[in-house]
């Protein structure tokens, strides 16, 4: 709207409209930055520390939308955060993926990870059809359950052309379910006759996010945590082929529906490049120190939280009640079946 006004306006009007556009962008980005910061602060508090800053920020954004409405004057900046910063966060997320370790040690884990992903997506979609749940949201949740939670949902969302509120709902649901399951795992560990290494493999191959994996595996010791993270990274690696498979599927679907244009998600190329940089250059300690890598990881998490704040502002509670309850039931059942199946195959 503002950009069209810039084209069809006099020089003075053009200047004013341009100024309003820049103000909207700066204030909108600042708004998502503030909500994300509050989310990080809240996530330190007892109880909330289990669900993490991303879920806290989305919750704040949803509450703000219901109480004050959508801040229309800041729309351009909020959309910048929810789209541009989201893609930047996904690209930087590639640095977490150590391909060297996976290629040398993780072939059996890659096979297990492939099984987890196929199982999660297929079961989720079967349940979604049975429960008559929203299929787009259910697909996002299936991908998030099988691969790496919020990051996978964020990466896949533009490929399948999911609505922004579906993406935000998916992230919120998977953060909640993953947190509950990771707490259940920590309670169960002392009662199970499993070695720390087997437990770590089970955690890494079945839980939703890297944060959930770390939360559940840490109480079992360093060996359990190391194996859990390796198993989880093998699933993160599979985000790349899954995205390209979905791209081919969407392209074929577009042709069938007479849709001429397919937008290639170029940020995936950035994700792959950063994966190789992190694995073969930074991983060899040629460029960056571990502290700087840790700082980059923190920035990545913050950018992802800012972008999800922007998406959270699109959620209407009426729609949430109508659309989310059935996918929520489906993901709980899928997660339970995935946990049970992987437990008996470890």
N, C-alpha and C positions, 0 to 999 in steps of 0.2 A: 504493500500500500504506500509506504513512505517513499520507496524507490520509484514508483510510478509518478508520484507527485514531483519528485526531483526532475524527471524528464519533461513533464508538461508544465513548467513554471517559469516565471520571469527570473532574471538574475537575483533580485532581492529575495524573492520567495524561495528560490533555489538555495540561497545561502542559509536562510532560516530553517528550511526543511532539512538541509544537510546537517546543520547544527543540532536539530532535534534528534536526527538519526544517531549522531555520535553520542549525544547525551544518553539516549535510550540504550545504546550498546554498552556504554561504560557503567551506567547505573544498574542495568540488567545483570551484567557480569558481576558487579559488586554485590548485588542482591543474592545471587546464587553462592557467591564466595562467603557471605555472612551466614547464610543458612548452613552451608557445609561446615563452617568453623564451629557454629553452635552444635552441630551434629557430632563433631569430633570431641568437643568438650563434654557433651552428655554421655558419650560412649565410654568415658572414664569412670562414670558413676557405677556403683554396685548394682548388678541386675542388668543394666543397659550395656555393660561391657561385654555381655555375651552376644548381643545382636549386632554390635559394631556401628561405626559412624555412618556408613552408607544407609543402613535401614533407619537410623535415627534421623538423618537428614531428610529422607523421603517422607517419614512420618510427619516431621515438622512442616514440610512443603504441603502435604495433603491437608493438615490442620489449617494452615494459613489460607489455602484455597477455599475451604469450607466457611471460614470465619470472615475473611476480607474479600474473597473473590479473586479472580486472576488479575494481576497487576498489568493491565493493558499497556500503560505508558512504557513499561520495561520489556515488552514482548520481544523486541529485536535482540536485545542483549541476552535475555533468557534463552531464546532459540539458538543464539551463538554458543552458549554454554552447553545446551542439550544436544547440539549437532557437531559443531567444530571441535569443542573440547573433548567430547566423547570419542571422536575418531583419534585425536591426539593421545588420549589415555590408552586406547586399544593398541596403538602403535608402540607406545612406551612399555606396555604390558609384555610385549615380546621379549624384553630384556630378562624377564623372569624365567624364560624357557631355556634350559641348558641342554642343547641338542647333543653335545659330546657325551654327557652322562647317559642320556637315553639311548643313543646309538650303541654305546659300549656295554651297558648293563641292563637295558630296559626292554629287550625284545619280548620276553614272556609277559612283561607288564603291558607292553603295547597291545599284545593280543588280548589280555584281560581287559584293558581299557576299551578296546574296540567292542568287545562283548558287552561291557557296561553301557556304552553309548547306544549301541543298537537296541539293547534290552530296554533302556530307559525311554527312548523315543517311541519304539513300537508299542510298549505297554501303555505309555502315557496317552498315545493317540487312540488306542483301542478303548481305554477307559473313558477318554474324552467323548468319543462317539457314543459309548454306552450311556454315559451320564448326560449326554447332550450339552457338553460344556463348549465354551468358545474355542474353536480349533486353533486359531492363531496364537492365542495366549497359552494354550496347552502345548503347542509345538515349542514355543519359547521355553516353557518350563521343562519339557522333555530334554531339550538341548542343554539347558542349564544344569539339570540333574545329572546328565551323563558326562558332561565335560568339566566346566569350571564355574558354575553359578552365574553371578552377575556379569562377569566379563564375557562369557559365552553368549548370554542373552543380548548384551550390548552389541556384540560383533555380528550376531545373526539377524538382529532386528531390522537393520536397513536392507538386508538381502531379501528377506521375505516380505518386506514392505509392511511391517507391523505398525500399528498406531502407537504414538508416543505414550498414551496412557496404558496400553497393553504392556509395553516395555517396562514402565515404572511399576505396574502391578506385579509383573513377573519377577522383577528384582526384589520387591518387598516380600512376596510370598516365599521365594527361595531362601531369602535371608532368615525368615522366621522358621521355616521347616528345617533348614540346615542347622540352625542353632539348637533347636529342640533335639534333633537326632544326635548332634555332637555331644550334648549333655547326657543323653541316654547312654551313649557309648562309654563315656567316662565312668558312669555309675556301674555299667555291666562288666567292665574290664576286670576288676578284682574277683568277680564271680565266675569268670570264664577260665577254662583250662587251656589257655593259649599262651604261647611264648610272646615276648614283646615284639619280636620281628614279625611273627604271623599277624599279631594284632595290628601292627603298623601297616602291613600290606592290606589288611581288611579295611582299615580306616581310609587309606589313600585311594583304594579302588572303588569305594562306595559312597563317601560323603561328598557334599555338593561343592563347597568353596575351599580354596587354600587355607583361609582363616579357620574354617570349620575343622579341617584336617589337623591343623596345628593345635587347635583347642582340644580335640579329642585324643591326639597322640602324645602330647607333651607329658601328661601324668604317668605314662608308661615308660618314660626314660628316653635318652638320646638315640638309642638304636631304633626304637619304635618310631620316633619322630623322623629320623633320616629315611627309613624305608617307606614311611607314609608319604613324605614329600616327594620321593622318587616316583612312587606309584601315581601320585596326583599329577606330577609333571608329565608323565606319559599320556595322561588324558588331556592335559592342556595342549600337548603337541598335536593331538588329533583334532583340535579345533580347526587347523588349517585345511585338511582334506574334507572335513564335514562342511565347512563354509563353501569350498569349491563345488562340492556335490550339490548343495542347496542352490548355488548360483546356476548350475546346469539345469536343475529341476525347475527353477523359476523362469529361466529362459525358455525352456520347453513349454511350460505352462503358459507363458506370455504369448507364444506363437499359437498355441491352441485357442487362446481367448482373443486372438487378433491384436495383441498388444505389440506395437512395433519397437518400442524403446526399452532397453534394459540398461540400467545404470550400474556399471562395474564398481564394486566397493574398493577403490584404490588404497584405502587405509590398510587392507589386508596385505598388500605388497610391502607396506611399511612395517607391519607386524612381522612378516617373514624376514625382512632385512635386519630388523632389530634383534630377532632371534639369533641370526647368524653372527651379528656383531657381539651380542652378549655371550654367545657360546665360544666363538673362535678368536675373538680379539680381547674383549673385556675379561672373559673367562680365563684367559692366559695372563691376566694382570699387565697387559701391555699399555692400556690407556688410562683406566680409572681405578681408584682405590676402592676398597670394600665400603668405606664410609660414604663415599660419593654415590656408589651404587645403592646403598641404603637410603640416601637422601632422594635419589631419583625414584625409588620405589614408593617413598612417602608422598612425593609430588604426584606420582601416577595415581595413587589411591585418592588423593585430594581432588585431582581433576575429575576422576570418575564420580566422586561424591558430588561435585558441583554440577556435573552433567545430569546426574540422576535427580538432583534437586529440581532442575529445570523440567524434567519429565514428570516429577511428582506433582508439580503445579497444575498439570493437565487432568489429574484424577478427580472425578466427581464421586462422592460416597454412594450416591444412588446407583451409579454404574458399577462401582466396586461391589456393592451388595448383589447386584444382578449378575455380574459376570465372573466374580472371583471365587464364589463359594464352591462351585462344581470343579473348576480346575484345582482348587485347594484340596478337595477330597481326593482327586485323581493323583496329585503329586505325593500326598501322604501314603496312599496305597502303593504307588510306584516305588517310592523310597523304601518302604518297608520290605517289599518283595526283592528289591535290589540288595538291600542289606542282608536279608536272609539267604539269598542265592549265593552271594559272594562269600558269606560266612562259611557255608558248607563246601565251597570249592577252594578255599585257601589251604 
